[in-house]
């Protein structure tokens, strides 16, 4: 697989066009096959052959809108990568200045990741949230704010409203850091919350969770969340679907417990 690391968005926004895939039936004309080629206009490279139901969403259209508004909100380009001579693109932005709002010495960096393809391998995907490197082996755990996935289909009207999706993604990411994380950091847990965390894990993990609770002595909901993520990333079966299901639900659960402890305004 061809991979090309790039440092600017400009190189991801090469022009592309559609060319009908036809064949000559007889000297009188051509017959449409129901397919089309996606071609790079700058070098003539054929990126894919897709059906006529495929809807072309150029990188330029996505990033011309996304990059300025993400930068305006404090996002900095982290990396841009193209695969397969440009058939697939991944661009990441992070919000390095926001991490201090989480907790001193505990860095979770907000990120927005946009993926797009010209070969049908993935749709237009926009993932945003807070992600943390939890150990030296590269394990990363995150709190997902938004996960937008849409197929490149001429019938998919959502692709005509990319701008509002990007706006919503940024807003949800800001809410996590500005509104939700401080609630977890600033409010203390009760014994019932420790019991609730233990109940979330399978019975065979109870001893591990208990040992982690004794060692870490969590006081806040943020501490409790960290206990849960530590057990998940270091002691649970990473190939188990149940582990990933729990990983996706633990933040929501802890946040819910914290919100119940806050008196109504």
Protein Blocks (a to p, Z undefined) as FASTA:
>chain_A
ZZdddfbfklmmcccddddddddfblnbccdehiacdddfklopafbdcdfkbccddfkl
mmmmmmmmmmmnopacfbdcdeehipaccdddddfklmmmmoghiacdddddddddfeop
accdddddddddfbfnopacdddfbdcdddddfklmklmmmmmmmmmmmmmmmmmmmmmm
mmmmmpccdfklmmmmmmmpcfklmmmmmmmmmmnopabfmlmmmmmmmmmmmmpcfkbm
klmmmmmmmmmmmmmmmmmmpccZZ
